[in-house]
Amino acid sequence: MSKKSTERSRRFQTYSDAVTRLMREEKGNQTLNLRQISLRLGVTDPMERLLVKEAIDKLSTQRVLEEVVRGQYRLRTKAIGGANTKGIEGWLQFTTGGSVFLRRTDGGEDLRVNEDRLQGVLPDDKVRVRLPRKMPPRGRPKVEVVEVLERTRRYYVGILRRQAESWRVAVDLPGYLLNFRMMAPPRSTADEGKKVVIEVVDWPAGQSTPCAELREILGVPGDNDTEMQAIAAEFGFPLGFSREALNEAQAFSPEPGEKEAAGRRDFRQIPTITIDPVDARDFDDALSLRKLTEGRWELGVHIADVSHYVQAGGALDREARERATSVYLVDRVFPMMPEQLSNLVCSLRPDEDKLTFSAVFEIDEQAIVHSEWYGRTIIRSRKRLTYEQAEEVIVMNRSENEGPNIDWVELILNVNRIALALKSQRFAMGSMRFESEELRFEFDDNGKPSAVYVKPHLQSHSLIEECMLLANRKVSAFMSKQRLGRYKNAIAYRVHDQPDPVRLENFARFSALFGYKIRTGSREQISASLNALMDQLEGKPEAGVVESMAIRSMAKARYTAQNIGHYGLAFTHYTHFTSPIRRYPDLMVHRQLQDILDGKPPMSIQAVEVDCVHSSDRERAAVQAERTSVRIKQIEMLEGMTGKVLEGWISGIQEFGFFVTLQLSRGEGLVRFNTMIDDHYFFNEREFCVCLQRSRRKLRLGDGVRVLLKKADIRSRQVDLEYLPDDPNDC
């Protein structure tokens, strides 16, 4: 064999191994095409890409990969019988119904776990399982846990109880109830019955319960502060900062001196404003605008220079990295950094000099960028506006409170014109429009919710969004170009993969039940169809559930050092640069960008990827925490209303019942078919509706209904309803 053939064979095997590793990392969650696989492997040369294609074809022939639809591949689901003698590894997932599943590390199909053989394991533990010694005559077997490999979760929230001479903490999770034995008693017996945070220490062999240490007393169950802190702790977010981190934060003064301003581009004389929610306290972005020539503007997107204060490896940095994000619950924020920094030192407060990291663009009225500049700056915001105040300016072309001739009024109107052009440009490129519903609560003096409403999406929101999207996109593209130089700079990208074809086809069939057509032949068709769908759904009763299903059919955005672009936004390059006060990846990007500007060697790709994976994980946990806090407040609104008749609309249908979103709380409750005795209720999957056998009625998504509140349980976070079919509108 020639040297050339030998080298080609070696490269072919290298690509084959790399593709296999890549697809295993995907764990079967997404399908990938040749272009995506090549990009993730860093293969851009056309001839090398042919080798990647040959490797994919061979792996498909060997049944390592499966082609789900034409050109889309994923790791073939492994049969249980293919497990080696070492067993199968994965993470334990408990369901509310009491079932336990193994989410496999190799991306294979989830396995049902024998619930009778779970001694010594906790939810989310990484374990090794094996097939049972005796296989069942029919159906798939339940695997057995043989070894705990890692305690993935350290902290739990529960109720402290005294039991004879010992102390226990009862932890109640979905599908899991367990008493933890405390290693030491609390400081005061008065803490009995309170909600606490504990840390798992050990689960000795032969013991029926694990051992834990008390970490924090939260307070009385049901108290608003207690429950909000419990949510943050439940999802793994620290409730406070170390003394070392607090001391670091206190060392900084609210305003920088001239020494800190030295060497920075000075924007203090250029009109600059911030626009934020009415209850915001951390202002991490500001906009400046000045006219250059006819039709040309200098648009400055100024971001709090957190990296100036938070040094890599310091106490503040370690704590910010651990959290990775601020957590926004319904009535409070658990910030990523101490309030001395997030609300004072770094926050771009009006009439104060502030250090910023800026993206400055020369841009015209058609939103075409003619030049760009990135670097450290100093600014002074002239005005702090709420979104509502900015909206007033946009709608009225002036401000009722300040008069028509104030410079910041003109600034808003000019930036808004540019933002509208940016938005039009973005959708012309194929960007998709998804707008999820955001709720806002009103509270009484005791923290109990008194009302809830949907926050409107204003033009002023779009103004800020488009400017931030521009900065994120351009910063990412600029940084990516530097990879062609001497160093391959590792960048924390924000990526969004192509949707799984199977999920998308399922959504297309679902949409067709309501008369909507989704074309899935190409990216352009998908984008145009989904944007048209959002327009058609406006004001329709089924809008909420169809929009929700559309979002679920898409992949989840995440952070990674491997750029595959952002599918939903139709950007080839995208990152998060604009919120370093509340997101750790943005702080990473600031450091990476400064390294590029200074010509310094980059961080290693491996180190960046580790932080990206951690940040993606913490982001998902923060979203879950926020949704949990909303759910609890929605249920609180129903307390004391058992037996009352409420109005709502059908927002979901399953085999066991249908969900109703209540007008009062904007939260869902469940009508179970097996509790209805007036008729035989069943789910008609073909027409996606509820059928009543005797009366021949049909209930569809979006239908208005009356229901009786049977139970609103905050502990289980469930609301049970009874459908009242005597409303003439239901006939």
N, C-alpha and C positions, 0 to 999 in steps of 0.2 A: 504494500500500500504506500502511495506517495506521501511525502511530508504534508502536502496541501490537503490531501484527503484525511490524513490523521488529525490535522488541526481542525478541519471542519467537523469531524466526528466528535472531537473533544468539546468543541463549542456547542454542538448539538446536545450532547449529554448535559453540559452545564445549564443550558436553557431549559432542558426537560426537568432537571432537578429544581431549578428556580421557579418554574411555573407551578410545579407540585407544591412547593413550600408556600408560594403566594396564595394558591387556592385553599390550602389548609388554613391559612391565617384568616381567610374570609369566613370560615366555619359554615359554609353553605348558605349564608345569609343573602348574598348577592350573586348574580351572574355577571360575568365579565366577557367582553369581546376582545378580539385581537388587539385593537388599538389601546384599550384600557390596560391589558396585560403588558403590552410593550412599554407603555408609559411608566407603569409601576416598576418595571424592571430597568428603566432608564435606557431602553433601546430605541434609538431614533434613526439609525442607518437603515435604508430600505432593504439592503441585502441581509443584514442581520435579522430584520423583522421577518424575512422569509424563513429563517431558521426557527424563529419562535413559532411561526405558523406550522412548520413541520413537526415541532415538538408537541404542539397542541393536538394535531391530527393523530400522532402516534399515541399520546396519552388517552385520546378518545377511543382509539382502536383497542387499547389495552384495558379499557373500561375503568380507568382512573378518573377520567372526566366524563361528564355527560353533556351533550348539546341539548339544552332545554328547548330553545327555538333556534332558528337558523342564525349561526354566528355568535350565539350566546352560550357560554360554558360555565359549569360549576363542578365542584368536587362531587363525585358520585357517592350517594348515600351508602355507607358501609353496612353490610348485614351484621346482625349481632353475632352470628356464628363465626365471623371473621376475626373476632377478638383473640388476641394472643394470650399466652399463659399469664402474662402480667396483669391482664384485665383491661378495663376501659376507664379512662380518667374523665372527670367533668365536675360541674358545679351543681349542687342540690338546689332545686327550685320547689318550694312548697306552694300549693294552691289553697284558696279559701275553702274548697270542698274537701280538703284533707288528703288529696293525692300528692305524691312526691315524684318529681321527674329529674333526670340527669341531663343537663346541658353539656354535651360532649365537647372536649377540647379539640377532637379531630374533625369537628364539623359534621359528624354523622347525625342521624335521626335521634331526637330526644328519646330517652328510655324511661319506662315506668319502673320505679324503685319499690321494692318490697317494704311497705310501711311497718311491718312487724319486726324488721331487723335494722333499726335505726339507732341502736344504743350508742351514745357517745357522739352523735353528730348534731350540727346546728344548721339553720338555713344559710345558704350561700357557701357552705364549706366546700373546698375542693377535695374530692374523694376518688378512690379507686373502687370499681365494682366488678363483679363477676356474674356469670350466668348461674342460676340455681342448679344444685346437683341433680334435681329431678325436674325434667321439663314437663310443662303442662301438655295434656293431650290435644288441646285446641288453643288457638290464640297465641299472642306473643307473651313470652315469659316476663316476670318481674325480676330485675337484677338485684343483687344483694351487695351492700356496702361491706368492703373488707378492710378498708384503711382510710383514715383521714389524713390527707396530704398537707392541707393548709387551712388554718382558721382565717377565712377571708374577712370576716367581720369581727371587730373587737368590742364595740360598744352596743349596749342595749338599753332600752327604757322600760321601766316596769314599776310596780307598786311594792313598797317595802312593808313586809309583814313579820311579826314575831311568831315563832312556832316553837313552843316549849322553851328550851334554853338557847335555841339558835335563831338566826335571822335569815329570812328568805326574800327574794324579789321575784314576783310573778310577772313574767313577760308574756304578753299576748300579741302574737303576730298572726297575720292571715294564715290559717291552716296550721298554727303551731302554738301550743300553750305549754310553758315549762317554768318550774321554780328553780331559780339559781340560789345556791347556798353561799352566804356571805362569809368571807374569810375572817372578818372582824365585825363587831357590832357597831352601830352608828354612835356618834358622840352623844346624842340625846334620844331617849326613848320616845320623846314627843314627836319624832320624825316618823313614827309608825303610821302607815296609811298614806304617806306622801309619795309622789312620783319622783323617781331617782334615775340617774344614769349610772350604769355599772360597766365594768370592764371584765371580760372573760379571762380567767387566769389558767384554769386547768379543768380537765374532766377525768379524774382518776379512774382507772380500770376497776370495774365492779361497783362503782358508785352510780346511783340512779339519777343524780343531778350534777351539773357542772358547778365549779367554784368560781366566785367572782369577787371583785373588790369594788367598794362604793367610791364613785368618782365625784358625784355632784347631787345635791338635794335640789330638785326643781320647784317643788311646792305642792299645794293641794290639788288633787285631780279635779278637773272641771274649771279651775281658775284660768282666765284667758292667758295670762303671762306664762303659767305653767305649761299649758297645752302648746303654745307657740314655740317655747323652748324645747319641748319634747319632740316636736316635729323636726326641728333642726338637728337635734341629737340622734333621732331615729335614723336619719339619712346620712349620718356620719360627719356632720359639720360641727366643729368646736364652738362652744358658746362664748368663749372669751379668749384673750390673748395672753401670752406669757409676759412676765414682768420684763424680760429682756427686750421683747419686741416693743412693749409700751415705752420703755426707756429710750429706745432708738427713735421712736416717733416723737417723743417729747423734746428731743434735742433740736428739732427744726423750728425755725421761726415762721409765722404765717406768710410773711412777705420776704422775697429775696433781696439781698443787698446788691450794690453795684458790682461787687467782686463776682457774685454768681451770675450777674447779667453780662459780664465781660465775655466777648467772643460770640455772643448770640446776635442773630438778626433782630433788630428792634422794630416791633410793630405797635408800640405804645401810642403812637400818634395816628394810627390808621383806625377808622371806625370799626369796632368789634363788638359783637353781642353774643349772648348765650340764649338758647331757647330750650326749656326743659319742662317736665310736668310740674304742676302747681305745688306738689308736696316734695319735690326733689331737694336733696341737700348736698349731693355730690355732683358738681358740674364738671364733666370731664372733656367737653368739647365746646368750642366757640368758632364763630365765623367772622371773617373780615372781608370787606369788599372795597375796592377803589377802582375808579375808571382810569384806563391807560390811554387809549385812543378811541375814536369813534367805532363802536361795536366790539371793543376789546376790554376785558376786565381782568383784574388780578383778584382771584378768589383764594382766600386763605382758610384752610381747615386746621385749626389749632387744637392740639390734644395735650392734656395735662402731662407734663414730663415726669412721670412717676419714676422712671429709671434713674433720674438724677438723685432721687432721695433713697430709693430702695436698691441697695447694692446686692449683686448676685452672691448668694451664700450666707448673707447676714440673717439675723433673727427675723426681721420683717419679711425678707424674701422667702425664708423657709415656711413661715406661717401662711403667706400669700399662696405659695405653691401648693401647700397641703389643701387649702380650701379651693383654690383654682377659680373661684367665682364668688361674687356676692350672692346671697340668697334672699329673694324678695318674697316674703310672705304677705298675707293680705293687709296686715296692720303694722309691719315693721320690716327692717332690713338687718340681716346678719352680714356685715360688710367683710370684704376680703382682707381689708387692712384696717388698723385702728382709726377711729373717727378723727383723731388729731391730724391724720394724713388725708383720709377720704373726704372729710367735710370741711377741712380748714386749710392745711398747707397746700395740698394739690388741687383742691377744688377751685375752679376758675370764677371766683366770686367777683361781682362788679366793683369797680373803683379800687381794685388792688392789683399791683404788679404780680404777674404769675409767670413761672417758667413753663414753656410749652415745647412740644415737638410738632413741627408743622409740615403740612403738605400744601404747597403754594402753586397755583395753576394760572397760566395766562389762557383765558378761555373766551370764546365769542358767544354771541347770542344764540347760535345754533348748537351750543354745548360742545364744540370742537376744541380740544385742548391743543394749544400751539407750543407750550413749553411747560416744564414742571421743575420744581425745586423742593428738596427735602432737607431739613436740618433743625437744629435747636434754636429756639426763639424766645423772646419775652414779649408779653402782651399786657394790655390793660382793658378789660371789658368795660364798655360804656354803659351797657344796659343788660339787666337780667329780665327776660320775658318768659311768661308761661306760654304754652301752646295756644291757649285760648286768646291771650293778648295778641299773639302773632297772627292768629286766624282773623281777628277783628281787623287788623291792618290789611290783610290780603283781600278779605271780602269787601271792606268799605273803602279800600284804597287810602285809608288814613286811620288815625287813632282817635277815638272819641275823647280819651283822657288827656292826650298830650298835644293835640293839634296836628295839622297836616304838614308842617314844615320841619319837623324834627329829623335829623339826619338818619337816625336808625329806622324810621318809617320808610324812607327811600331805599335804605339798604335792604330791608325785608322784601320790598316789591321787586327790586332788581335781582336779588338772589332767587326769588320765587320764579321769575321768568326763566332763569338759567336751569333751575331744578325741573321745571316742566319740560324743557328741551331735553335734559338728561333722561327723564322718565320716558319720553317718547322715543328717544334713541335706544334705550334699553329694551323696550318692548319690541321695537323693530328688529332687534338682534335675536329675539326669541325668548326673552325673559318671561317667566311665568308669574301670574298674580295669585298669591294665596294670602288671605287675610283672616287670621283666626280671631275669634271673639274674645275680647278682654273685659273682665268684669271689675267693677269698683264698688266697694261696700261703704256704707255710712254706719258709724258706730255710736252707741250711747256712751255715757261716762264710765260704764263698767266694761267697755270693750265688747259688748254684745252687738251684733249686727242689727240695724233697724231697717235698712233698705239696701237694695243692690240694683245696679243698672249697668248696661253695656256701654263702655267708653266709645264714643264716636271716633272714627278715623278722619282727622282733619287735614286740610291742605298743608297746614304748618307741619304736621307730622311728615308728610311726603317731602317737604322742603328739606328738613334735616336728614331724612333717610337717603335722599338722592345725593346730597353732599357727602355723607359718610360712605355710601357705596362707591362714589367716585374715588375718594381717598383710599379706601381699602383695595380697590381694584388696581389703581395706579401704583401704589406702594408695592403691591405684590409683583406686578409686572416689572417694575424697576429692579427690585431685589433679584428676581429670577434671571434677569439679563446678566447679572454679575456672576452667575454660575459658569459663564463661559470663560471667565478669567482664570487666574492662577489657582485660586481656591474654589472649591465647590461649596458655596455657602449654604448651610442647612437653614431652611426657612420653615416656619410654622404656618402651613397653608390651612385655609378653611375650605374644605372640599365638599362636593355633593355629587354622589355617583348617579349613573343612569338608573332608572327604575327597573326593578325586576320584571321581565316580560310577563311572567305568569301572574304576578300581582296586578299589573297594568291591564292585562286581558280580563281578569276577574272584575276589575273596576269598570271596564268598558261594558261588560255584560250587566253589571249592577246599574249603571247609569241608563242603559237602554230600557230598563223597566220603567223609568220615568219619562221616556221619550227623548233622552239626550244621546247624541252620537259622539263617541270618542274615537278618533282615528289614531291608530298606533303604528302606522307604517314607517314613519320617520320621526326624527326629533322635531322637525318643523311642524309636522302634522299634530304631534302630541301637544306641543306648546300652543299652537293656534286653537286646537280643540278645547284644551283646559281653560284658556283665557276666555274663549267664547262661552264656555260652560259657566264660569264665574259671573259673567254678565247676565246670562239667561236665568241664573238661580236667584238673582237679586229680588227680594220680596216674596219668593216662593216658600210655601210651608216646608218643603223638603230640603231647603237650602242648607241648614245646619248639618244634617246627617250626610248629605252628598259631599259637601265640602270636606267634612271630616274623613270620609272614605277616600277622597282624592288625595288628601295629605298622607294617609296611611299607605297608599299605593306607591308613594315616592320613597326613595332611600332617605336615611337620616344624615344630615350634615354632620361633619366631624372635623377634628384637627389631625393633621398628619404632615410629615416631612416630604411625602410623595405627592406631587401635584398631578391631579387628574381633572382639574377644572371644577367649576360649580355649575352643575346641570340646570338647576332651577333658575339661576340668575343669567345663564348663558354667558358666563365669563370664563375665559381660558385661564385667568389668574385671579385669585382672590385670597385675601387674608383678613384678619381682624387687627386693626391698628388703632381704632378710635375710642376704645374704652378701657385703658389700662388701670383705672381706679377699681374697676369691678370685674375684670377678666384677666387671668394670668397669661393666656396666649398673647394678648395685646402687649403686655409688658415684655414678653419674649421677643416679639417682633420689633419693638423699639430698640432693644439691645442688639438684635441682629442687624437692623438697618444702620445703627451707629457704627457697628463693626465694619460694615461695608463702606460707609462714608470715610472711616478712618483707615481703611486698607488693612484691617487686622484679620488674622486667621479666624475662621468661623468656629462655632460649636460643632461637635461631631453630630452627624445625622442620627446616630443611635441615641445620643442624649436628648436631642430634640424630639425624637419619636416617642421616647419614654414619657416626656412631659406632655406631649400631645395626647397620647392615649389616656394618661391620668386626667388631663383637663376635660377630655370628652366624657369620661366616666363621671366626673364631678358635675359637669353640666347636666347630664341626664338626671343625676340625683337631685340637683337643685330644682329642676323642672318638676320632678315627682313631689318634692317637698312643697313647692308652691301650689300644685294641684291639690295636695292633701289639705293644706290650710284653707283653700277655697272650699273644698268639700265639707270640712268641719264647720265653717261659718254658714254654709248653706243649710246644713242640718240644724245648727243652732237656731236659725230663724224659724224652724218648725217645732221647736221645743214647746210643750204645753198645748199643742194644737191637735193632739190625737183625737180622732173622731170627727174632725172638721172636713167639710167639702172644699176641695181646691180645684182650680182650673189649670190646664196645661195643654201640651200637645205631644203626640207620639213622636219620639226621637230615636227609637231603636226597636228592633224586633229580633227575638231569638226563639229557639225551639221551646224554651221553658216559659216564655212570657214576653211582655213588651215594656219598654222603658218610656216614662213620661217625664218631660221637662216641665217643672212647675213654674207658673208665671211669678209666683211670690218670691221664690228663692233662686230661680234660674238653674236649679240643680235637678238631677234626675232621681226618680224613684222607680221601683219595679212592681209591675202587676204580674203576679205568678198565675199561670194557667191553672195549676192544680188547686188553687184556693177559690176559684170562681165556680159557683154552684148554679147560677141562673141559666147557663148554657154550656155547650161543649166548645171550648176555644182551642184553636190549633193554628200553627204557622204554615201558611201556604208559601212555600219557597219559590215556586214558579212565578207567582204574581207579587211576591214579597209583601204580604199583607197578613193580617190576623183575620181568620174566618170564624164566624159563630155558626155552628152547625144547624141549630134549630131555627133561629131567626133569619139565617142566611145574610146576616150583615157582614160587611167587610170594613176593617179598620186599616188605614194606610198611614205611612209616615207623613207627619205634618198635620194630621187630623186633630182638631181641637177636641178635648175630652174633659169630663168631670171625674174626679177621683176622690175617694175617701182616704184620709191619712190614717193608717193602721199603726205604724211604728216609725220613729225617727231615732235611731240609735247611734250616738256619736262614737261609742267604743268600737262597734263593728263597722261604722261608717256606712250603714245601710238604711235605706228608706223603703218601707213596704207600703204599697198602695192597693186599694180595691177599686176596680173600674165600676162606674155607675152608668149603666146603659140606658137610663130612662130619659136622657137628654134628646129632644127631638132632632137636634143637629146631627146625632149619631145614626139616625135611621137612613 
